[in-house]
Amino acid sequence: MGVVTRRDSKWFWLTLERAGKPPLREATRIACRGLPPGQMKEHRRLAEQVYHARMADLARQRVGLPVETTRATFRYFAAWYVKHVTPAKRSAVKEASMIRTLGKHFGGWALDRLDQAAAREYLTKRTKAVAPATANRELDVLKSMLTAAVPRYLPSNPLAGMRRLHARRAAPPVLSLEDEARILNRLSMPHRALVIAAVDTLVRLSDLCTLQRAQDHGDHFEIADPKTTPYRVPVSTRLRSAINDLGPLITGHRYVFGGSRPVRPAAITQAFRFACFDLGIPYGRPDGLTWHALRHTGATRALAAGATVRDLMALGGWADVKSVARYTRPTGVDRALVDRMSKAR
């Protein structure tokens, strides 16, 4: 019998055997702990009924017969997904934003209407307004949602195996010292400090916005929740000066660059975008500046100053050389190297 209990769960779980494939493991939402003996027996009997029903569904699906599923709209399921699945992800804020965008198109659709043709139509519409890479990220979120809808609302994910759009990965431009000075002069003090922090520490915006005063140790920040493992990043002299200038604004507050609550990333990127527009500096992908270009800028400057790739990996929290390579540009050291290579015998 494929009805089991787990130490880390209060529900009965099902182990659904499949020919030639790994078994599926699903929670039944039928409680197995803290029950009187008589009720415990009844709950197990219900779990066994669910097991037999699910095995029958898998058998019907294997021979091509229709499987009854509960119908739900995209809007209804998206609300459940954002509440129970999205918060566990590091990119929770971005994913929630993309789900809102998807909801504007698919909001009233039944989940079982979403197929690859519908997704292709969505991609065609979206690429008229955004870059293919952005549309691909939204497609990835949609795939993840439909996977989570199996088996309650869908027998299988209809988008499984669907290819992404071809997207040209243009490297963001590097911010020049002259343009950096112009942008800093245009921004308010808190935003100016954040720009300096992005360039000098290579820390991602989401981590800067949530950086607490307890993580500021004077000569370094303790980045506790990045995409990779926690790491320390040194604080430059000009960044320390910019933070000290914020003293009257943030005294007694919990966050280094904000108040009692974290700074909203959208507010920071909006201020940066407006400053670029006011100064006539190209903004936006694929060829203009973005906030993420500041991380590219800092990485390129570090290599030009003599840092090794290993130094850069430690400074920016990268886990492999391939990730670092996406953030760097040829420097004078690189050009000197290829000149020597061309003359070597």
SVG drawing of the C-alpha trace seen along z (x, -y; Angstrom):
<svg xmlns="http://www.w3.org/2000/svg" viewBox="-14 -67 73 69">
<polyline fill="none" stroke="black" stroke-width="0.4" points="0.0,0.0 1.4,-3.4 0.0,-5.3 2.8,-6.5 3.6,-9.0 6.6,-11.2 8.3,-12.7 8.3,-16.2 4.6,-16.3 1.3,-16.1 -0.4,-14.6 -0.7,-11.1 1.4,-10.9 0.9,-8.8 3.6,-6.9 2.2,-6.4 4.1,-3.7 4.6,-4.3 5.9,-1.8 9.4,-2.8 9.3,-6.1 10.2,-7.2 7.1,-7.1 5.2,-10.2 4.9,-11.4 1.9,-13.6 0.5,-14.9 -3.2,-14.0 -4.0,-16.9 -5.5,-14.2 -4.2,-14.5 -2.3,-11.6 -1.1,-13.1 -2.8,-14.3 -6.0,-12.2 -7.9,-9.8 -7.3,-6.1 -10.7,-5.7 -10.4,-8.8 -6.9,-7.8 -8.2,-4.6 -10.9,-6.5 -8.3,-9.0 -6.1,-6.2 -9.1,-4.6 -9.8,-7.9 -6.1,-8.2 -6.3,-4.7 -9.3,-5.7 -7.5,-8.6 -4.5,-6.4 -6.7,-4.0 -8.4,-6.9 -5.1,-8.5 -3.7,-5.1 -6.8,-4.7 -6.3,-8.2 -2.7,-7.4 -3.8,-4.2 -6.4,-6.1 -3.9,-8.7 -1.4,-6.0 -3.8,-4.5 -5.1,-7.9 -8.4,-8.0 -9.7,-11.4 -9.0,-12.1 -11.5,-14.2 -9.8,-17.2 -11.2,-20.1 -11.5,-23.2 -10.0,-26.4 -9.3,-29.8 -5.8,-31.2 -6.7,-34.0 -7.9,-31.6 -4.9,-29.4 -2.4,-32.3 -3.7,-33.6 -3.0,-30.2 0.4,-30.0 1.5,-33.5 0.5,-32.7 2.0,-29.2 4.7,-28.7 6.2,-32.1 7.3,-33.2 9.7,-30.2 11.7,-31.5 14.6,-34.0 13.1,-35.9 9.7,-36.1 9.2,-39.8 10.0,-39.5 8.0,-36.3 4.9,-37.9 5.3,-40.8 5.5,-38.5 2.4,-36.6 0.4,-39.9 1.5,-40.5 0.5,-37.0 -2.9,-37.5 -3.7,-40.5 -3.7,-38.2 -4.9,-34.8 -6.9,-36.0 -10.3,-34.5 -8.9,-31.5 -9.6,-28.0 -6.2,-26.3 -7.1,-23.4 -7.3,-25.9 -3.7,-26.8 -1.7,-24.9 1.4,-25.6 -0.6,-27.5 -2.0,-29.9 1.5,-30.4 2.9,-31.1 0.2,-33.7 1.1,-35.3 4.8,-35.4 4.0,-37.1 2.0,-39.7 4.5,-40.4 7.5,-40.7 5.9,-43.7 6.4,-45.5 9.4,-43.8 12.6,-42.0 12.4,-38.2 14.5,-37.5 11.8,-39.1 9.0,-37.1 11.1,-33.9 11.3,-34.6 7.5,-35.0 7.1,-31.7 9.3,-30.0 7.0,-31.2 4.0,-30.0 5.5,-26.6 6.3,-26.4 2.7,-27.3 1.2,-24.7 3.6,-22.1 2.2,-23.0 -1.3,-22.6 -0.7,-18.9 -2.6,-16.7 -5.3,-18.6 -6.3,-20.8 -4.3,-19.3 -3.3,-15.7 0.1,-16.9 1.9,-20.2 0.9,-21.1 3.9,-23.4 6.5,-20.7 9.2,-20.7 8.1,-24.0 11.1,-25.9 11.9,-29.4 12.3,-32.2 15.7,-32.9 17.0,-35.9 20.1,-37.9 22.1,-38.4 23.5,-41.9 26.0,-42.8 24.9,-45.9 27.1,-49.0 29.6,-50.0 28.9,-53.3 31.7,-55.8 33.2,-57.9 31.8,-61.1 28.2,-59.8 28.5,-58.3 29.4,-61.8 26.5,-63.4 24.0,-60.8 25.2,-61.0 24.8,-64.8 21.2,-64.4 20.1,-61.9 19.0,-62.4 21.4,-61.4 19.8,-57.9 19.7,-57.0 23.2,-58.3 24.5,-56.1 22.8,-53.1 24.4,-53.7 27.8,-54.0 27.1,-50.7 26.0,-48.9 29.2,-49.9 31.7,-49.5 30.4,-46.4 28.7,-44.5 25.9,-43.6 22.5,-43.0 19.8,-45.6 17.5,-43.3 20.2,-42.6 21.1,-46.3 17.4,-47.2 17.1,-44.7 20.6,-45.4 20.2,-45.9 22.4,-47.9 23.4,-44.8 25.0,-43.6 27.1,-46.8 30.4,-46.2 32.1,-49.4 34.7,-48.1 32.5,-45.4 28.9,-44.2 27.7,-40.8 25.5,-39.7 23.3,-37.2 20.7,-36.2 22.2,-36.4 21.5,-34.0 24.6,-32.1 26.0,-31.3 26.5,-34.2 29.6,-36.2 31.4,-39.4 32.0,-42.4 34.4,-45.3 33.1,-48.8 35.0,-51.5 36.0,-54.8 33.6,-56.8 30.7,-54.4 31.4,-54.7 31.3,-58.5 28.0,-58.4 26.4,-56.2 27.7,-58.6 26.1,-61.5 22.8,-59.7 23.2,-59.7 20.5,-62.2 18.1,-60.5 18.5,-56.9 19.5,-57.3 17.7,-54.7 16.3,-52.9 16.7,-49.2 17.9,-49.4 21.1,-50.9 19.5,-52.6 16.0,-53.0 13.9,-53.4 11.9,-51.0 11.0,-49.1 13.2,-48.0 13.6,-50.3 11.4,-49.3 13.6,-48.2 11.1,-49.6 11.5,-53.1 15.2,-52.9 15.2,-51.8 12.6,-54.4 14.8,-57.2 17.8,-55.9 15.8,-55.8 14.5,-59.3 18.0,-60.6 19.2,-59.0 16.3,-60.4 16.9,-63.9 20.6,-63.8 20.1,-62.3 21.9,-59.0 20.4,-56.0 18.4,-53.8 16.9,-50.3 17.9,-47.1 19.4,-46.0 21.8,-48.9 21.1,-51.4 21.9,-51.5 19.9,-49.6 20.5,-49.2 22.1,-45.8 24.7,-47.5 26.2,-49.0 27.2,-45.5 28.9,-45.0 30.6,-48.4 32.0,-47.5 33.3,-44.1 35.0,-45.7 36.6,-48.4 37.9,-45.7 39.6,-43.8 41.1,-47.0 42.5,-47.8 44.3,-44.5 41.9,-42.1 42.1,-38.4 39.0,-36.4 39.2,-34.6 39.2,-38.0 36.2,-39.1 34.3,-35.8 34.9,-36.5 33.9,-40.2 30.7,-39.6 29.6,-36.3 29.8,-34.4 30.1,-30.6 31.8,-29.9 34.0,-31.5 31.3,-31.4 29.1,-33.7 32.0,-36.2 32.7,-36.2 29.2,-37.6 29.9,-40.7 33.3,-41.7 34.7,-43.7 38.1,-43.7 40.6,-45.9 44.0,-47.4 45.6,-44.4 43.7,-42.1 44.8,-44.1 48.4,-44.1 48.1,-40.3 46.8,-39.7 49.5,-42.1 52.1,-39.9 50.3,-36.8 50.5,-38.1 54.2,-38.6 55.0,-35.3 56.9,-32.7"/>
</svg>
